[in-house]
Amino acid sequence: MFDKIIFVTADENTRLKRVMKRDNCDKNFAQKKISAQAPEKGKIEKSNYIIKNNSSFEELKKQVEIMLGTF
């Protein structure tokens, strides 16, 4: 269905903080939301490109631009 699959991930602590901030929820609820998703390992195995998003938006943008330059 797709030519390429790009998976954007972050370490667990970063994801927890972002969910808590975005959804205005506590750590326990954020962990449940993350746990309800498909396992990251399976997503990585199906992806052609992996982008680590543990930093700022500007750093993410740089990584995307570098990755797009490989097409």
Distance bins in CASP14 RR format, pairs under 12 A and 6 or more apart:
PFRMAT RR
TARGET T0000
AUTHOR 0000-0000-0000
RMODE 2
METHOD distances of the structure
MODEL  1
1 46 0 0 0 0 0 1 0 0 0 0 0
2 46 0 0 0 0 1 0 0 0 0 0 0
2 47 0 0 0 0 0 1 0 0 0 0 0
2 48 0 0 0 0 1 0 0 0 0 0 0
2 49 0 0 0 0 0 1 0 0 0 0 0
3 48 0 0 0 0 1 0 0 0 0 0 0
3 49 0 0 0 0 0 1 0 0 0 0 0
3 71 0 0 0 0 1 0 0 0 0 0 0
4 46 0 0 0 0 0 1 0 0 0 0 0
4 47 0 0 0 0 1 0 0 0 0 0 0
4 48 1 0 1 0 0 0 0 0 0 0 0
4 49 1 0 0 1 0 0 0 0 0 0 0
4 50 0 0 0 0 0 1 0 0 0 0 0
4 67 0 0 0 0 1 0 0 0 0 0 0
4 68 0 0 0 0 0 1 0 0 0 0 0
4 70 0 0 0 0 1 0 0 0 0 0 0
4 71 1 0 0 1 0 0 0 0 0 0 0
5 42 0 0 0 0 0 1 0 0 0 0 0
5 43 0 0 0 0 1 0 0 0 0 0 0
5 44 0 0 0 0 0 1 0 0 0 0 0
5 45 0 0 0 0 0 1 0 0 0 0 0
5 46 1 0 0 1 0 0 0 0 0 0 0
5 47 1 0 1 0 0 0 0 0 0 0 0
5 48 1 0 1 0 0 0 0 0 0 0 0
5 49 1 0 0 1 0 0 0 0 0 0 0
5 50 0 0 0 0 1 0 0 0 0 0 0
5 51 0 0 0 0 0 1 0 0 0 0 0
6 43 0 0 0 0 0 1 0 0 0 0 0
6 44 0 0 0 0 0 1 0 0 0 0 0
6 46 0 0 0 0 0 1 0 0 0 0 0
6 47 1 0 0 1 0 0 0 0 0 0 0
6 48 1 0 0 1 0 0 0 0 0 0 0
6 49 1 0 1 0 0 0 0 0 0 0 0
6 50 1 0 0 1 0 0 0 0 0 0 0
6 51 1 0 0 1 0 0 0 0 0 0 0
6 53 0 0 0 0 0 1 0 0 0 0 0
6 60 0 0 0 0 0 1 0 0 0 0 0
6 63 0 0 0 0 0 1 0 0 0 0 0
6 64 0 0 0 0 1 0 0 0 0 0 0
6 67 1 0 0 1 0 0 0 0 0 0 0
6 68 0 0 0 0 1 0 0 0 0 0 0
6 70 0 0 0 0 0 1 0 0 0 0 0
6 71 0 0 0 0 0 1 0 0 0 0 0
7 38 0 0 0 0 0 1 0 0 0 0 0
7 40 0 0 0 0 1 0 0 0 0 0 0
7 41 0 0 0 0 0 1 0 0 0 0 0
7 42 0 0 0 0 1 0 0 0 0 0 0
7 43 1 0 1 0 0 0 0 0 0 0 0
7 44 1 0 0 1 0 0 0 0 0 0 0
7 45 0 0 0 0 1 0 0 0 0 0 0
7 46 1 0 0 1 0 0 0 0 0 0 0
7 47 1 1 0 0 0 0 0 0 0 0 0
7 48 0 0 0 0 1 0 0 0 0 0 0
7 49 1 0 0 1 0 0 0 0 0 0 0
7 50 1 0 1 0 0 0 0 0 0 0 0
7 51 1 0 0 1 0 0 0 0 0 0 0
7 52 0 0 0 0 1 0 0 0 0 0 0
7 53 0 0 0 0 0 1 0 0 0 0 0
7 67 0 0 0 0 0 1 0 0 0 0 0
8 14 0 0 0 0 0 1 0 0 0 0 0
8 15 0 0 0 0 0 1 0 0 0 0 0
8 18 0 0 0 0 0 1 0 0 0 0 0
8 40 0 0 0 0 0 1 0 0 0 0 0
8 43 0 0 0 0 1 0 0 0 0 0 0
8 44 0 0 0 0 0 1 0 0 0 0 0
8 47 0 0 0 0 1 0 0 0 0 0 0
8 49 0 0 0 0 1 0 0 0 0 0 0
8 50 0 0 0 0 1 0 0 0 0 0 0
8 51 1 0 1 0 0 0 0 0 0 0 0
8 52 0 0 0 0 1 0 0 0 0 0 0
8 53 1 0 1 0 0 0 0 0 0 0 0
8 54 0 0 0 0 0 1 0 0 0 0 0
8 57 0 0 0 0 0 1 0 0 0 0 0
8 60 1 0 0 1 0 0 0 0 0 0 0
8 61 0 0 0 0 0 1 0 0 0 0 0
8 63 0 0 0 0 1 0 0 0 0 0 0
8 64 0 0 0 0 1 0 0 0 0 0 0
8 67 0 0 0 0 0 1 0 0 0 0 0
9 15 0 0 0 0 1 0 0 0 0 0 0
9 18 0 0 0 0 0 1 0 0 0 0 0
9 34 0 0 0 0 0 1 0 0 0 0 0
9 37 0 0 0 0 0 1 0 0 0 0 0
9 39 0 0 0 0 0 1 0 0 0 0 0
9 40 1 0 0 1 0 0 0 0 0 0 0
9 41 0 0 0 0 0 1 0 0 0 0 0
9 42 0 0 0 0 0 1 0 0 0 0 0
9 43 1 0 0 1 0 0 0 0 0 0 0
9 44 1 0 0 1 0 0 0 0 0 0 0
9 47 0 0 0 0 1 0 0 0 0 0 0
9 49 0 0 0 0 0 1 0 0 0 0 0
9 50 1 0 0 1 0 0 0 0 0 0 0
9 51 1 0 0 1 0 0 0 0 0 0 0
9 52 1 0 0 1 0 0 0 0 0 0 0
9 53 1 0 0 1 0 0 0 0 0 0 0
9 54 0 0 0 0 1 0 0 0 0 0 0
9 60 0 0 0 0 0 1 0 0 0 0 0
9 63 0 0 0 0 0 1 0 0 0 0 0
10 16 0 0 0 0 1 0 0 0 0 0 0
10 17 0 0 0 0 1 0 0 0 0 0 0
10 18 1 0 0 1 0 0 0 0 0 0 0
10 19 0 0 0 0 0 1 0 0 0 0 0
10 34 0 0 0 0 0 1 0 0 0 0 0
10 40 0 0 0 0 0 1 0 0 0 0 0
10 50 0 0 0 0 0 1 0 0 0 0 0
10 51 0 0 0 0 1 0 0 0 0 0 0
10 52 1 0 0 1 0 0 0 0 0 0 0
10 53 1 0 1 0 0 0 0 0 0 0 0
10 54 1 0 1 0 0 0 0 0 0 0 0
10 55 0 0 0 0 1 0 0 0 0 0 0
10 56 0 0 0 0 0 1 0 0 0 0 0
10 59 0 0 0 0 0 1 0 0 0 0 0
10 60 0 0 0 0 1 0 0 0 0 0 0
10 63 0 0 0 0 0 1 0 0 0 0 0
11 17 0 0 0 0 0 1 0 0 0 0 0
11 18 0 0 0 0 0 1 0 0 0 0 0
11 34 0 0 0 0 0 1 0 0 0 0 0
11 40 0 0 0 0 0 1 0 0 0 0 0
11 52 1 0 0 1 0 0 0 0 0 0 0
11 53 0 0 0 0 1 0 0 0 0 0 0
11 54 1 0 1 0 0 0 0 0 0 0 0
11 55 0 0 0 0 0 1 0 0 0 0 0
12 18 0 0 0 0 0 1 0 0 0 0 0
12 19 0 0 0 0 0 1 0 0 0 0 0
12 27 0 0 0 0 0 1 0 0 0 0 0
12 30 0 0 0 0 0 1 0 0 0 0 0
12 31 0 0 0 0 1 0 0 0 0 0 0
12 34 1 0 0 1 0 0 0 0 0 0 0
12 35 0 0 0 0 0 1 0 0 0 0 0
12 40 0 0 0 0 1 0 0 0 0 0 0
12 54 0 0 0 0 0 1 0 0 0 0 0
13 19 0 0 0 0 0 1 0 0 0 0 0
13 20 0 0 0 0 0 1 0 0 0 0 0
13 27 0 0 0 0 0 1 0 0 0 0 0
13 30 0 0 0 0 0 1 0 0 0 0 0
13 31 0 0 0 0 0 1 0 0 0 0 0
13 34 0 0 0 0 0 1 0 0 0 0 0
13 54 0 0 0 0 1 0 0 0 0 0 0
14 20 0 0 0 0 0 1 0 0 0 0 0
14 21 0 0 0 0 0 1 0 0 0 0 0
14 30 0 0 0 0 0 1 0 0 0 0 0
14 34 0 0 0 0 0 1 0 0 0 0 0
14 52 0 0 0 0 1 0 0 0 0 0 0
14 53 1 0 0 1 0 0 0 0 0 0 0
14 54 1 0 1 0 0 0 0 0 0 0 0
14 55 0 0 0 0 1 0 0 0 0 0 0
14 56 0 0 0 0 0 1 0 0 0 0 0
14 60 0 0 0 0 0 1 0 0 0 0 0
15 21 0 0 0 0 0 1 0 0 0 0 0
15 22 0 0 0 0 0 1 0 0 0 0 0
15 23 0 0 0 0 0 1 0 0 0 0 0
15 27 0 0 0 0 0 1 0 0 0 0 0
15 30 0 0 0 0 1 0 0 0 0 0 0
15 31 0 0 0 0 1 0 0 0 0 0 0
15 33 0 0 0 0 1 0 0 0 0 0 0
15 34 1 0 1 0 0 0 0 0 0 0 0
15 35 0 0 0 0 0 1 0 0 0 0 0
15 37 0 0 0 0 1 0 0 0 0 0 0
15 40 0 0 0 0 1 0 0 0 0 0 0
15 52 0 0 0 0 0 1 0 0 0 0 0
15 53 0 0 0 0 1 0 0 0 0 0 0
15 54 0 0 0 0 1 0 0 0 0 0 0
16 22 0 0 0 0 0 1 0 0 0 0 0
16 23 0 0 0 0 0 1 0 0 0 0 0
16 25 0 0 0 0 0 1 0 0 0 0 0
16 26 0 0 0 0 0 1 0 0 0 0 0
16 27 1 0 0 1 0 0 0 0 0 0 0
16 28 0 0 0 0 0 1 0 0 0 0 0
16 29 0 0 0 0 0 1 0 0 0 0 0
16 30 1 0 1 0 0 0 0 0 0 0 0
16 31 1 0 0 1 0 0 0 0 0 0 0
16 32 0 0 0 0 0 1 0 0 0 0 0
16 33 0 0 0 0 1 0 0 0 0 0 0
16 34 1 0 0 1 0 0 0 0 0 0 0
16 35 0 0 0 0 0 1 0 0 0 0 0
17 23 0 0 0 0 0 1 0 0 0 0 0
17 25 0 0 0 0 0 1 0 0 0 0 0
17 26 0 0 0 0 0 1 0 0 0 0 0
17 27 0 0 0 0 1 0 0 0 0 0 0
17 30 0 0 0 0 1 0 0 0 0 0 0
17 31 0 0 0 0 0 1 0 0 0 0 0
17 34 0 0 0 0 0 1 0 0 0 0 0
17 54 0 0 0 0 0 1 0 0 0 0 0
18 24 0 0 0 0 0 1 0 0 0 0 0
18 25 0 0 0 0 0 1 0 0 0 0 0
18 30 0 0 0 0 1 0 0 0 0 0 0
18 33 0 0 0 0 0 1 0 0 0 0 0
18 34 0 0 0 0 0 1 0 0 0 0 0
18 53 0 0 0 0 1 0 0 0 0 0 0
18 54 0 0 0 0 0 1 0 0 0 0 0
18 57 0 0 0 0 0 1 0 0 0 0 0
19 25 1 0 0 1 0 0 0 0 0 0 0
19 26 0 0 0 0 0 1 0 0 0 0 0
19 27 0 0 0 0 1 0 0 0 0 0 0
19 28 0 0 0 0 0 1 0 0 0 0 0
19 29 0 0 0 0 1 0 0 0 0 0 0
19 30 1 0 1 0 0 0 0 0 0 0 0
19 31 0 0 0 0 1 0 0 0 0 0 0
19 32 0 0 0 0 1 0 0 0 0 0 0
19 33 1 0 1 0 0 0 0 0 0 0 0
19 34 1 0 0 1 0 0 0 0 0 0 0
19 35 0 0 0 0 0 1 0 0 0 0 0
19 36 0 0 0 0 0 1 0 0 0 0 0
19 37 0 0 0 0 0 1 0 0 0 0 0
20 26 1 0 0 1 0 0 0 0 0 0 0
20 27 1 0 0 1 0 0 0 0 0 0 0
20 28 0 0 0 0 1 0 0 0 0 0 0
20 29 0 0 0 0 1 0 0 0 0 0 0
20 30 1 0 1 0 0 0 0 0 0 0 0
20 31 0 0 0 0 1 0 0 0 0 0 0
20 32 0 0 0 0 0 1 0 0 0 0 0
20 33 0 0 0 0 1 0 0 0 0 0 0
20 34 0 0 0 0 0 1 0 0 0 0 0
21 27 0 0 0 0 0 1 0 0 0 0 0
21 30 0 0 0 0 1 0 0 0 0 0 0
22 29 0 0 0 0 0 1 0 0 0 0 0
22 30 0 0 0 0 1 0 0 0 0 0 0
22 33 0 0 0 0 1 0 0 0 0 0 0
22 34 0 0 0 0 0 1 0 0 0 0 0
23 29 1 0 0 1 0 0 0 0 0 0 0
23 30 1 0 0 1 0 0 0 0 0 0 0
23 31 0 0 0 0 0 1 0 0 0 0 0
23 32 0 0 0 0 0 1 0 0 0 0 0
23 33 1 0 0 1 0 0 0 0 0 0 0
23 34 0 0 0 0 0 1 0 0 0 0 0
24 30 0 0 0 0 0 1 0 0 0 0 0
25 31 0 0 0 0 1 0 0 0 0 0 0
25 32 0 0 0 0 1 0 0 0 0 0 0
25 33 1 0 0 1 0 0 0 0 0 0 0
25 34 0 0 0 0 0 1 0 0 0 0 0
26 32 0 0 0 0 0 1 0 0 0 0 0
26 33 0 0 0 0 0 1 0 0 0 0 0
27 33 0 0 0 0 0 1 0 0 0 0 0
27 34 0 0 0 0 0 1 0 0 0 0 0
28 34 0 0 0 0 0 1 0 0 0 0 0
28 35 0 0 0 0 0 1 0 0 0 0 0
29 35 0 0 0 0 0 1 0 0 0 0 0
29 36 0 0 0 0 0 1 0 0 0 0 0
30 36 0 0 0 0 0 1 0 0 0 0 0
30 37 0 0 0 0 0 1 0 0 0 0 0
31 37 0 0 0 0 0 1 0 0 0 0 0
34 40 0 0 0 0 1 0 0 0 0 0 0
37 43 0 0 0 0 1 0 0 0 0 0 0
38 44 0 0 0 0 0 1 0 0 0 0 0
38 45 0 0 0 0 0 1 0 0 0 0 0
38 46 0 0 0 0 1 0 0 0 0 0 0
39 45 0 0 0 0 1 0 0 0 0 0 0
39 46 0 0 0 0 0 1 0 0 0 0 0
40 46 0 0 0 0 0 1 0 0 0 0 0
40 47 0 0 0 0 0 1 0 0 0 0 0
40 50 0 0 0 0 0 1 0 0 0 0 0
40 52 0 0 0 0 0 1 0 0 0 0 0
41 47 0 0 0 0 0 1 0 0 0 0 0
41 50 0 0 0 0 0 1 0 0 0 0 0
42 50 0 0 0 0 0 1 0 0 0 0 0
43 49 0 0 0 0 0 1 0 0 0 0 0
43 50 0 0 0 0 1 0 0 0 0 0 0
44 50 1 0 0 1 0 0 0 0 0 0 0
44 51 0 0 0 0 0 1 0 0 0 0 0
44 52 0 0 0 0 0 1 0 0 0 0 0
47 67 0 0 0 0 0 1 0 0 0 0 0
48 67 0 0 0 0 1 0 0 0 0 0 0
48 70 0 0 0 0 0 1 0 0 0 0 0
48 71 0 0 0 0 0 1 0 0 0 0 0
49 63 0 0 0 0 1 0 0 0 0 0 0
49 64 0 0 0 0 1 0 0 0 0 0 0
49 66 0 0 0 0 0 1 0 0 0 0 0
49 67 1 0 1 0 0 0 0 0 0 0 0
49 68 0 0 0 0 1 0 0 0 0 0 0
49 69 0 0 0 0 0 1 0 0 0 0 0
49 70 0 0 0 0 1 0 0 0 0 0 0
49 71 0 0 0 0 1 0 0 0 0 0 0
50 63 0 0 0 0 0 1 0 0 0 0 0
50 67 0 0 0 0 1 0 0 0 0 0 0
51 59 0 0 0 0 0 1 0 0 0 0 0
51 60 1 0 0 1 0 0 0 0 0 0 0
51 61 0 0 0 0 0 1 0 0 0 0 0
51 62 0 0 0 0 0 1 0 0 0 0 0
51 63 1 0 1 0 0 0 0 0 0 0 0
51 64 1 0 0 1 0 0 0 0 0 0 0
51 65 0 0 0 0 0 1 0 0 0 0 0
51 66 0 0 0 0 1 0 0 0 0 0 0
51 67 1 0 0 1 0 0 0 0 0 0 0
51 68 0 0 0 0 0 1 0 0 0 0 0
51 70 0 0 0 0 0 1 0 0 0 0 0
52 59 0 0 0 0 1 0 0 0 0 0 0
52 60 0 0 0 0 1 0 0 0 0 0 0
52 62 0 0 0 0 0 1 0 0 0 0 0
52 63 1 0 0 1 0 0 0 0 0 0 0
52 64 0 0 0 0 0 1 0 0 0 0 0
52 67 0 0 0 0 0 1 0 0 0 0 0
53 59 0 0 0 0 1 0 0 0 0 0 0
53 60 1 0 1 0 0 0 0 0 0 0 0
53 61 0 0 0 0 0 1 0 0 0 0 0
53 62 0 0 0 0 0 1 0 0 0 0 0
53 63 1 0 0 1 0 0 0 0 0 0 0
53 64 0 0 0 0 1 0 0 0 0 0 0
54 60 0 0 0 0 1 0 0 0 0 0 0
54 63 0 0 0 0 0 1 0 0 0 0 0
55 61 0 0 0 0 0 1 0 0 0 0 0
55 62 0 0 0 0 1 0 0 0 0 0 0
55 63 0 0 0 0 1 0 0 0 0 0 0
56 62 0 0 0 0 1 0 0 0 0 0 0
56 63 0 0 0 0 0 1 0 0 0 0 0
57 63 0 0 0 0 0 1 0 0 0 0 0
57 64 0 0 0 0 0 1 0 0 0 0 0
58 64 0 0 0 0 0 1 0 0 0 0 0
58 65 0 0 0 0 0 1 0 0 0 0 0
59 65 0 0 0 0 0 1 0 0 0 0 0
59 66 0 0 0 0 0 1 0 0 0 0 0
60 66 0 0 0 0 0 1 0 0 0 0 0
60 67 0 0 0 0 0 1 0 0 0 0 0
61 67 0 0 0 0 0 1 0 0 0 0 0
61 68 0 0 0 0 0 1 0 0 0 0 0
62 68 0 0 0 0 0 1 0 0 0 0 0
62 69 0 0 0 0 0 1 0 0 0 0 0
63 69 0 0 0 0 0 1 0 0 0 0 0
63 70 0 0 0 0 0 1 0 0 0 0 0
64 70 0 0 0 0 0 1 0 0 0 0 0
64 71 0 0 0 0 0 1 0 0 0 0 0
65 71 0 0 0 0 0 1 0 0 0 0 0
END
